[in-house]
């Protein structure tokens, strides 16, 4: 089990992107959070079990809401942190 941090850029704020990611990640059983950053990107952090689940989570981030447009996703493995469910953070 590993924890990853994703920085998503593009048209991802003010377009229901966080709600979409949160609902779909929760439905898929991921633990973590999604939040807007001051530079108009979105940060997502998720606990990922294996490569297949990593691809599944990235697919959720890429799809986004109908009004969003994802241009880039930066990924890094971070230290394990305690995550419960999947939430939107403010």
PDB file as gemmi writes it, atoms N, CA and C in Angstrom:
CRYST1    1.000    1.000    1.000  90.00  90.00  90.00 P 1                      
ATOM      1  N   UNK A   1       0.853  -1.179   0.000  1.00  0.00           N  
ATOM      2  CA  UNK A   1       0.000   0.000   0.000  1.00  0.00           C  
ATOM      3  C   UNK A   1       0.892   1.234   0.000  1.00  0.00           C  
ATOM      4  N   UNK A   2       0.582   2.185  -0.879  1.00  0.00           N  
ATOM      5  CA  UNK A   2       1.362   3.421  -0.952  1.00  0.00           C  
ATOM      6  C   UNK A   2       0.417   4.613  -1.055  1.00  0.00           C  
ATOM      7  N   UNK A   3       0.909   5.775  -0.653  1.00  0.00           N  
ATOM      8  CA  UNK A   3       0.124   7.002  -0.754  1.00  0.00           C  
ATOM      9  C   UNK A   3       0.758   7.872  -1.843  1.00  0.00           C  
ATOM     10  N   UNK A   4      -0.080   8.353  -2.751  1.00  0.00           N  
ATOM     11  CA  UNK A   4       0.372   9.180  -3.855  1.00  0.00           C  
ATOM     12  C   UNK A   4      -0.283  10.552  -3.799  1.00  0.00           C  
ATOM     13  N   UNK A   5       0.468  11.548  -4.265  1.00  0.00           N  
ATOM     14  CA  UNK A   5      -0.047  12.916  -4.389  1.00  0.00           C  
ATOM     15  C   UNK A   5      -0.085  13.248  -5.876  1.00  0.00           C  
ATOM     16  N   UNK A   6      -1.208  13.781  -6.312  1.00  0.00           N  
ATOM     17  CA  UNK A   6      -1.411  14.140  -7.709  1.00  0.00           C  
ATOM     18  C   UNK A   6      -1.696  15.639  -7.782  1.00  0.00           C  
ATOM     19  N   UNK A   7      -1.061  16.332  -8.709  1.00  0.00           N  
ATOM     20  CA  UNK A   7      -1.371  17.735  -8.972  1.00  0.00           C  
ATOM     21  C   UNK A   7      -1.955  17.789 -10.379  1.00  0.00           C  
ATOM     22  N   UNK A   8      -3.210  18.213 -10.442  1.00  0.00           N  
ATOM     23  CA  UNK A   8      -3.950  18.224 -11.705  1.00  0.00           C  
ATOM     24  C   UNK A   8      -4.085  19.656 -12.183  1.00  0.00           C  
ATOM     25  N   UNK A   9      -3.682  19.897 -13.432  1.00  0.00           N  
ATOM     26  CA  UNK A   9      -3.803  21.242 -13.990  1.00  0.00           C  
ATOM     27  C   UNK A   9      -4.706  21.227 -15.216  1.00  0.00           C  
ATOM     28  N   UNK A  10      -5.185  22.405 -15.564  1.00  0.00           N  
ATOM     29  CA  UNK A  10      -6.119  22.570 -16.666  1.00  0.00           C  
ATOM     30  C   UNK A  10      -7.305  23.365 -16.157  1.00  0.00           C  
ATOM     31  N   UNK A  11      -8.445  23.136 -16.737  1.00  0.00           N  
ATOM     32  CA  UNK A  11      -9.674  23.794 -16.280  1.00  0.00           C  
ATOM     33  C   UNK A  11     -10.306  22.870 -15.236  1.00  0.00           C  
ATOM     34  N   UNK A  12      -9.839  23.014 -13.979  1.00  0.00           N  
ATOM     35  CA  UNK A  12     -10.246  22.069 -12.930  1.00  0.00           C  
ATOM     36  C   UNK A  12     -10.803  22.740 -11.678  1.00  0.00           C  
ATOM     37  N   UNK A  13     -10.934  24.068 -11.685  1.00  0.00           N  
ATOM     38  CA  UNK A  13     -11.556  24.747 -10.552  1.00  0.00           C  
ATOM     39  C   UNK A  13     -12.816  25.461 -11.029  1.00  0.00           C  
ATOM     40  N   UNK A  14     -13.870  25.387 -10.208  1.00  0.00           N  
ATOM     41  CA  UNK A  14     -15.130  26.040 -10.540  1.00  0.00           C  
ATOM     42  C   UNK A  14     -15.945  25.293 -11.577  1.00  0.00           C  
ATOM     43  N   UNK A  15     -15.635  24.010 -11.797  1.00  0.00           N  
ATOM     44  CA  UNK A  15     -16.331  23.215 -12.819  1.00  0.00           C  
ATOM     45  C   UNK A  15     -16.783  21.853 -12.267  1.00  0.00           C  
ATOM     46  N   UNK A  16     -17.003  21.776 -10.947  1.00  0.00           N  
ATOM     47  CA  UNK A  16     -17.463  20.544 -10.283  1.00  0.00           C  
ATOM     48  C   UNK A  16     -16.447  19.405 -10.345  1.00  0.00           C  
ATOM     49  N   UNK A  17     -15.171  19.731 -10.590  1.00  0.00           N  
ATOM     50  CA  UNK A  17     -14.142  18.704 -10.697  1.00  0.00           C  
ATOM     51  C   UNK A  17     -13.937  17.953  -9.379  1.00  0.00           C  
ATOM     52  N   UNK A  18     -13.796  18.692  -8.269  1.00  0.00           N  
ATOM     53  CA  UNK A  18     -13.564  18.026  -6.978  1.00  0.00           C  
ATOM     54  C   UNK A  18     -14.722  17.121  -6.602  1.00  0.00           C  
ATOM     55  N   UNK A  19     -15.942  17.567  -6.840  1.00  0.00           N  
ATOM     56  CA  UNK A  19     -17.125  16.754  -6.535  1.00  0.00           C  
ATOM     57  C   UNK A  19     -17.106  15.457  -7.351  1.00  0.00           C  
ATOM     58  N   UNK A  20     -16.795  15.567  -8.638  1.00  0.00           N  
ATOM     59  CA  UNK A  20     -16.727  14.393  -9.507  1.00  0.00           C  
ATOM     60  C   UNK A  20     -15.680  13.407  -9.000  1.00  0.00           C  
ATOM     61  N   UNK A  21     -14.474  13.911  -8.728  1.00  0.00           N  
ATOM     62  CA  UNK A  21     -13.382  13.040  -8.272  1.00  0.00           C  
ATOM     63  C   UNK A  21     -13.744  12.393  -6.946  1.00  0.00           C  
ATOM     64  N   UNK A  22     -14.261  13.181  -6.014  1.00  0.00           N  
ATOM     65  CA  UNK A  22     -14.616  12.665  -4.699  1.00  0.00           C  
ATOM     66  C   UNK A  22     -15.663  11.556  -4.789  1.00  0.00           C  
ATOM     67  N   UNK A  23     -16.734  11.808  -5.530  1.00  0.00           N  
ATOM     68  CA  UNK A  23     -17.801  10.807  -5.649  1.00  0.00           C  
ATOM     69  C   UNK A  23     -17.314   9.528  -6.313  1.00  0.00           C  
ATOM     70  N   UNK A  24     -16.549   9.646  -7.387  1.00  0.00           N  
ATOM     71  CA  UNK A  24     -16.085   8.465  -8.114  1.00  0.00           C  
ATOM     72  C   UNK A  24     -14.998   7.711  -7.367  1.00  0.00           C  
ATOM     73  N   UNK A  25     -14.127   8.428  -6.679  1.00  0.00           N  
ATOM     74  CA  UNK A  25     -13.087   7.764  -5.880  1.00  0.00           C  
ATOM     75  C   UNK A  25     -13.726   7.015  -4.712  1.00  0.00           C  
ATOM     76  N   UNK A  26     -14.709   7.637  -4.075  1.00  0.00           N  
ATOM     77  CA  UNK A  26     -15.405   6.990  -2.953  1.00  0.00           C  
ATOM     78  C   UNK A  26     -16.117   5.724  -3.439  1.00  0.00           C  
ATOM     79  N   UNK A  27     -16.804   5.854  -4.578  1.00  0.00           N  
ATOM     80  CA  UNK A  27     -17.526   4.709  -5.157  1.00  0.00           C  
ATOM     81  C   UNK A  27     -16.581   3.545  -5.461  1.00  0.00           C  
ATOM     82  N   UNK A  28     -15.359   3.875  -5.897  1.00  0.00           N  
ATOM     83  CA  UNK A  28     -14.370   2.851  -6.247  1.00  0.00           C  
ATOM     84  C   UNK A  28     -13.617   2.323  -5.025  1.00  0.00           C  
ATOM     85  N   UNK A  29     -13.897   2.892  -3.840  1.00  0.00           N  
ATOM     86  CA  UNK A  29     -13.293   2.391  -2.612  1.00  0.00           C  
ATOM     87  C   UNK A  29     -11.941   2.990  -2.247  1.00  0.00           C  
ATOM     88  N   UNK A  30     -11.575   4.119  -2.859  1.00  0.00           N  
ATOM     89  CA  UNK A  30     -10.312   4.769  -2.510  1.00  0.00           C  
ATOM     90  C   UNK A  30     -10.449   5.572  -1.228  1.00  0.00           C  
ATOM     91  N   UNK A  31      -9.336   5.737  -0.531  1.00  0.00           N  
ATOM     92  CA  UNK A  31      -9.267   6.620   0.635  1.00  0.00           C  
ATOM     93  C   UNK A  31      -8.354   7.777   0.258  1.00  0.00           C  
ATOM     94  N   UNK A  32      -8.747   8.993   0.657  1.00  0.00           N  
ATOM     95  CA  UNK A  32      -7.913  10.146   0.356  1.00  0.00           C  
ATOM     96  C   UNK A  32      -8.718  11.420   0.357  1.00  0.00           C  
ATOM     97  N   UNK A  33      -8.222  12.401  -0.387  1.00  0.00           N  
ATOM     98  CA  UNK A  33      -8.926  13.680  -0.473  1.00  0.00           C  
ATOM     99  C   UNK A  33      -8.565  14.410  -1.759  1.00  0.00           C  
ATOM    100  N   UNK A  34      -9.347  15.435  -2.042  1.00  0.00           N  
ATOM    101  CA  UNK A  34      -9.106  16.303  -3.189  1.00  0.00           C  
ATOM    102  C   UNK A  34      -9.343  17.735  -2.709  1.00  0.00           C  
ATOM    103  N   UNK A  35      -8.498  18.683  -3.174  1.00  0.00           N  
ATOM    104  CA  UNK A  35      -8.681  20.071  -2.761  1.00  0.00           C  
ATOM    105  C   UNK A  35      -8.097  21.030  -3.790  1.00  0.00           C  
ATOM    106  N   UNK A  36      -8.679  22.227  -3.849  1.00  0.00           N  
ATOM    107  CA  UNK A  36      -8.169  23.285  -4.726  1.00  0.00           C  
ATOM    108  C   UNK A  36      -6.904  23.872  -4.120  1.00  0.00           C  
ATOM    109  N   UNK A  37      -5.975  24.261  -4.973  1.00  0.00           N  
ATOM    110  CA  UNK A  37      -4.769  24.957  -4.546  1.00  0.00           C  
ATOM    111  C   UNK A  37      -4.817  26.394  -5.067  1.00  0.00           C  
ATOM    112  N   UNK A  38      -4.102  27.312  -4.408  1.00  0.00           N  
ATOM    113  CA  UNK A  38      -4.155  28.725  -4.794  1.00  0.00           C  
ATOM    114  C   UNK A  38      -3.720  29.006  -6.240  1.00  0.00           C  
ATOM    115  N   UNK A  39      -2.888  28.141  -6.824  1.00  0.00           N  
ATOM    116  CA  UNK A  39      -2.398  28.377  -8.193  1.00  0.00           C  
ATOM    117  C   UNK A  39      -3.355  27.848  -9.266  1.00  0.00           C  
ATOM    118  N   UNK A  40      -4.612  27.548  -8.876  1.00  0.00           N  
ATOM    119  CA  UNK A  40      -5.683  27.068  -9.763  1.00  0.00           C  
ATOM    120  C   UNK A  40      -5.514  25.617 -10.205  1.00  0.00           C  
ATOM    121  N   UNK A  41      -4.598  24.886  -9.565  1.00  0.00           N  
ATOM    122  CA  UNK A  41      -4.514  23.446  -9.783  1.00  0.00           C  
ATOM    123  C   UNK A  41      -5.328  22.761  -8.695  1.00  0.00           C  
ATOM    124  N   UNK A  42      -5.458  21.450  -8.805  1.00  0.00           N  
ATOM    125  CA  UNK A  42      -6.155  20.654  -7.796  1.00  0.00           C  
ATOM    126  C   UNK A  42      -5.192  19.585  -7.297  1.00  0.00           C  
ATOM    127  N   UNK A  43      -5.156  19.413  -5.978  1.00  0.00           N  
ATOM    128  CA  UNK A  43      -4.348  18.370  -5.358  1.00  0.00           C  
ATOM    129  C   UNK A  43      -5.263  17.209  -4.981  1.00  0.00           C  
ATOM    130  N   UNK A  44      -4.836  16.005  -5.322  1.00  0.00           N  
ATOM    131  CA  UNK A  44      -5.534  14.804  -4.866  1.00  0.00           C  
ATOM    132  C   UNK A  44      -4.495  13.924  -4.187  1.00  0.00           C  
ATOM    133  N   UNK A  45      -4.880  13.324  -3.072  1.00  0.00           N  
ATOM    134  CA  UNK A  45      -4.019  12.384  -2.367  1.00  0.00           C  
ATOM    135  C   UNK A  45      -4.831  11.110  -2.180  1.00  0.00           C  
ATOM    136  N   UNK A  46      -4.229   9.978  -2.495  1.00  0.00           N  
ATOM    137  CA  UNK A  46      -4.967   8.716  -2.392  1.00  0.00           C  
ATOM    138  C   UNK A  46      -4.058   7.575  -1.975  1.00  0.00           C  
ATOM    139  N   UNK A  47      -4.645   6.650  -1.239  1.00  0.00           N  
ATOM    140  CA  UNK A  47      -3.986   5.412  -0.845  1.00  0.00           C  
ATOM    141  C   UNK A  47      -4.227   4.423  -1.980  1.00  0.00           C  
ATOM    142  N   UNK A  48      -3.150   3.880  -2.535  1.00  0.00           N  
ATOM    143  CA  UNK A  48      -3.251   3.014  -3.714  1.00  0.00           C  
ATOM    144  C   UNK A  48      -2.621   1.658  -3.400  1.00  0.00           C  
ATOM    145  N   UNK A  49      -3.363   0.593  -3.682  1.00  0.00           N  
ATOM    146  CA  UNK A  49      -2.905  -0.761  -3.343  1.00  0.00           C  
ATOM    147  C   UNK A  49      -1.903  -1.339  -4.334  1.00  0.00           C  
ATOM    148  N   UNK A  50      -2.076  -1.067  -5.633  1.00  0.00           N  
ATOM    149  CA  UNK A  50      -1.227  -1.686  -6.653  1.00  0.00           C  
ATOM    150  C   UNK A  50      -1.277  -0.883  -7.954  1.00  0.00           C  
ATOM    151  N   UNK A  51      -0.531  -1.322  -8.954  1.00  0.00           N  
ATOM    152  CA  UNK A  51      -0.452  -0.604 -10.237  1.00  0.00           C  
ATOM    153  C   UNK A  51      -1.813  -0.499 -10.937  1.00  0.00           C  
ATOM    154  N   UNK A  52      -2.606  -1.553 -10.854  1.00  0.00           N  
ATOM    155  CA  UNK A  52      -3.934  -1.551 -11.492  1.00  0.00           C  
ATOM    156  C   UNK A  52      -4.830  -0.480 -10.862  1.00  0.00           C  
ATOM    157  N   UNK A  53      -4.791  -0.380  -9.537  1.00  0.00           N  
ATOM    158  CA  UNK A  53      -5.597   0.630  -8.835  1.00  0.00           C  
ATOM    159  C   UNK A  53      -5.061   2.040  -9.107  1.00  0.00           C  
ATOM    160  N   UNK A  54      -3.749   2.163  -9.271  1.00  0.00           N  
ATOM    161  CA  UNK A  54      -3.161   3.462  -9.614  1.00  0.00           C  
ATOM    162  C   UNK A  54      -3.705   3.931 -10.961  1.00  0.00           C  
ATOM    163  N   UNK A  55      -3.741   3.043 -11.932  1.00  0.00           N  
ATOM    164  CA  UNK A  55      -4.278   3.383 -13.250  1.00  0.00           C  
ATOM    165  C   UNK A  55      -5.756   3.764 -13.138  1.00  0.00           C  
ATOM    166  N   UNK A  56      -6.506   3.025 -12.327  1.00  0.00           N  
ATOM    167  CA  UNK A  56      -7.936   3.311 -12.140  1.00  0.00           C  
ATOM    168  C   UNK A  56      -8.138   4.720 -11.553  1.00  0.00           C  
ATOM    169  N   UNK A  57      -7.308   5.082 -10.572  1.00  0.00           N  
ATOM    170  CA  UNK A  57      -7.448   6.407  -9.962  1.00  0.00           C  
ATOM    171  C   UNK A  57      -7.064   7.499 -10.957  1.00  0.00           C  
ATOM    172  N   UNK A  58      -5.985   7.289 -11.702  1.00  0.00           N  
ATOM    173  CA  UNK A  58      -5.574   8.267 -12.713  1.00  0.00           C  
ATOM    174  C   UNK A  58      -6.672   8.447 -13.755  1.00  0.00           C  
ATOM    175  N   UNK A  59      -7.353   7.372 -14.118  1.00  0.00           N  
ATOM    176  CA  UNK A  59      -8.471   7.466 -15.081  1.00  0.00           C  
ATOM    177  C   UNK A  59      -9.586   8.356 -14.535  1.00  0.00           C  
ATOM    178  N   UNK A  60      -9.868   8.250 -13.247  1.00  0.00           N  
ATOM    179  CA  UNK A  60     -10.888   9.118 -12.628  1.00  0.00           C  
ATOM    180  C   UNK A  60     -10.437  10.574 -12.732  1.00  0.00           C  
ATOM    181  N   UNK A  61      -9.158  10.830 -12.410  1.00  0.00           N  
ATOM    182  CA  UNK A  61      -8.638  12.198 -12.476  1.00  0.00           C  
ATOM    183  C   UNK A  61      -8.682  12.736 -13.907  1.00  0.00           C  
ATOM    184  N   UNK A  62      -8.335  11.907 -14.877  1.00  0.00           N  
ATOM    185  CA  UNK A  62      -8.322  12.345 -16.280  1.00  0.00           C  
ATOM    186  C   UNK A  62      -9.718  12.647 -16.799  1.00  0.00           C  
ATOM    187  N   UNK A  63     -10.683  11.825 -16.415  1.00  0.00           N  
ATOM    188  CA  UNK A  63     -12.040  12.012 -16.929  1.00  0.00           C  
ATOM    189  C   UNK A  63     -12.635  13.321 -16.415  1.00  0.00           C  
ATOM    190  N   UNK A  64     -12.630  13.517 -15.124  1.00  0.00           N  
ATOM    191  CA  UNK A  64     -13.156  14.746 -14.545  1.00  0.00           C  
ATOM    192  C   UNK A  64     -14.623  14.962 -14.840  1.00  0.00           C  
ATOM    193  N   UNK A  65     -15.114  16.115 -14.430  1.00  0.00           N  
ATOM    194  CA  UNK A  65     -16.521  16.461 -14.646  1.00  0.00           C  
ATOM    195  C   UNK A  65     -16.727  16.862 -16.110  1.00  0.00           C  
ATOM    196  N   UNK A  66     -17.990  16.916 -16.554  1.00  0.00           N  
ATOM    197  CA  UNK A  66     -18.260  17.298 -17.948  1.00  0.00           C  
ATOM    198  C   UNK A  66     -17.718  18.680 -18.327  1.00  0.00           C  
ATOM    199  N   UNK A  67     -17.572  19.580 -17.360  1.00  0.00           N  
ATOM    200  CA  UNK A  67     -17.117  20.942 -17.654  1.00  0.00           C  
ATOM    201  C   UNK A  67     -15.613  21.133 -17.476  1.00  0.00           C  
ATOM    202  N   UNK A  68     -14.934  20.120 -16.965  1.00  0.00           N  
ATOM    203  CA  UNK A  68     -13.505  20.254 -16.711  1.00  0.00           C  
ATOM    204  C   UNK A  68     -12.694  19.826 -17.927  1.00  0.00           C  
ATOM    205  N   UNK A  69     -11.433  20.245 -17.916  1.00  0.00           N  
ATOM    206  CA  UNK A  69     -10.496  19.851 -18.968  1.00  0.00           C  
ATOM    207  C   UNK A  69      -9.130  19.652 -18.318  1.00  0.00           C  
ATOM    208  N   UNK A  70      -8.731  18.399 -18.182  1.00  0.00           N  
ATOM    209  CA  UNK A  70      -7.460  18.070 -17.548  1.00  0.00           C  
ATOM    210  C   UNK A  70      -6.354  18.150 -18.592  1.00  0.00           C  
ATOM    211  N   UNK A  71      -5.341  18.969 -18.293  1.00  0.00           N  
ATOM    212  CA  UNK A  71      -4.220  19.118 -19.229  1.00  0.00           C  
ATOM    213  C   UNK A  71      -3.002  18.325 -18.787  1.00  0.00           C  
ATOM    214  N   UNK A  72      -2.787  18.206 -17.466  1.00  0.00           N  
ATOM    215  CA  UNK A  72      -1.590  17.528 -16.973  1.00  0.00           C  
ATOM    216  C   UNK A  72      -1.841  16.981 -15.571  1.00  0.00           C  
ATOM    217  N   UNK A  73      -1.205  15.857 -15.259  1.00  0.00           N  
ATOM    218  CA  UNK A  73      -1.259  15.278 -13.919  1.00  0.00           C  
ATOM    219  C   UNK A  73       0.160  14.920 -13.508  1.00  0.00           C  
ATOM    220  N   UNK A  74       0.629  15.558 -12.447  1.00  0.00           N  
ATOM    221  CA  UNK A  74       1.939  15.229 -11.885  1.00  0.00           C  
ATOM    222  C   UNK A  74       1.705  14.272 -10.714  1.00  0.00           C  
ATOM    223  N   UNK A  75       2.545  13.248 -10.623  1.00  0.00           N  
ATOM    224  CA  UNK A  75       2.359  12.202  -9.615  1.00  0.00           C  
ATOM    225  C   UNK A  75       3.639  12.028  -8.807  1.00  0.00           C  
ATOM    226  N   UNK A  76       3.469  11.916  -7.483  1.00  0.00           N  
ATOM    227  CA  UNK A  76       4.616  11.591  -6.641  1.00  0.00           C  
ATOM    228  C   UNK A  76       4.149  10.707  -5.483  1.00  0.00           C  
ATOM    229  N   UNK A  77       5.028   9.785  -5.099  1.00  0.00           N  
ATOM    230  CA  UNK A  77       4.758   8.950  -3.928  1.00  0.00           C  
ATOM    231  C   UNK A  77       5.161   9.756  -2.712  1.00  0.00           C  
ATOM    232  N   UNK A  78       4.311   9.759  -1.683  1.00  0.00           N  
ATOM    233  CA  UNK A  78       4.610  10.509  -0.463  1.00  0.00           C  
ATOM    234  C   UNK A  78       4.595   9.570   0.739  1.00  0.00           C  
ATOM    235  N   UNK A  79       4.978  10.106   1.895  1.00  0.00           N  
ATOM    236  CA  UNK A  79       4.951   9.308   3.130  1.00  0.00           C  
ATOM    237  C   UNK A  79       3.533   8.866   3.438  1.00  0.00           C  
ATOM    238  N   UNK A  80       3.418   7.699   4.037  1.00  0.00           N  
ATOM    239  CA  UNK A  80       2.095   7.219   4.447  1.00  0.00           C  
ATOM    240  C   UNK A  80       1.466   8.204   5.421  1.00  0.00           C  
ATOM    241  N   UNK A  81       0.213   8.521   5.193  1.00  0.00           N  
ATOM    242  CA  UNK A  81      -0.560   9.336   6.120  1.00  0.00           C  
ATOM    243  C   UNK A  81      -1.884   8.628   6.355  1.00  0.00           C  
ATOM    244  N   UNK A  82      -2.508   8.912   7.457  1.00  0.00           N  
ATOM    245  CA  UNK A  82      -3.786   8.270   7.805  1.00  0.00           C  
ATOM    246  C   UNK A  82      -4.902   8.917   6.987  1.00  0.00           C  
ATOM    247  N   UNK A  83      -5.573   8.106   6.182  1.00  0.00           N  
ATOM    248  CA  UNK A  83      -6.670   8.595   5.350  1.00  0.00           C  
ATOM    249  C   UNK A  83      -7.923   7.808   5.654  1.00  0.00           C  
ATOM    250  N   UNK A  84      -9.048   8.506   5.729  1.00  0.00           N  
ATOM    251  CA  UNK A  84     -10.339   7.868   5.965  1.00  0.00           C  
ATOM    252  C   UNK A  84     -11.265   8.240   4.821  1.00  0.00           C  
ATOM    253  N   UNK A  85     -11.943   7.255   4.265  1.00  0.00           N  
ATOM    254  CA  UNK A  85     -12.912   7.503   3.205  1.00  0.00           C  
ATOM    255  C   UNK A  85     -12.263   8.362   2.104  1.00  0.00           C  
ATOM    256  N   UNK A  86     -13.048   9.100   1.351  1.00  0.00           N  
ATOM    257  CA  UNK A  86     -12.513  10.043   0.363  1.00  0.00           C  
ATOM    258  C   UNK A  86     -13.328  11.314   0.504  1.00  0.00           C  
ATOM    259  N   UNK A  87     -12.637  12.444   0.671  1.00  0.00           N  
ATOM    260  CA  UNK A  87     -13.342  13.695   0.983  1.00  0.00           C  
ATOM    261  C   UNK A  87     -12.838  14.865   0.170  1.00  0.00           C  
ATOM    262  N   UNK A  88     -13.631  15.912   0.172  1.00  0.00           N  
ATOM    263  CA  UNK A  88     -13.217  17.192  -0.388  1.00  0.00           C  
ATOM    264  C   UNK A  88     -12.690  18.019   0.772  1.00  0.00           C  
ATOM    265  N   UNK A  89     -11.506  18.555   0.627  1.00  0.00           N  
ATOM    266  CA  UNK A  89     -10.936  19.433   1.654  1.00  0.00           C  
ATOM    267  C   UNK A  89     -10.946  20.860   1.149  1.00  0.00           C  
ATOM    268  N   UNK A  90     -11.061  21.773   2.113  1.00  0.00           N  
ATOM    269  CA  UNK A  90     -11.118  23.198   1.762  1.00  0.00           C  
ATOM    270  C   UNK A  90      -9.980  23.954   2.384  1.00  0.00           C  
TER     271      UNK A  90                                                      
END                                                                             
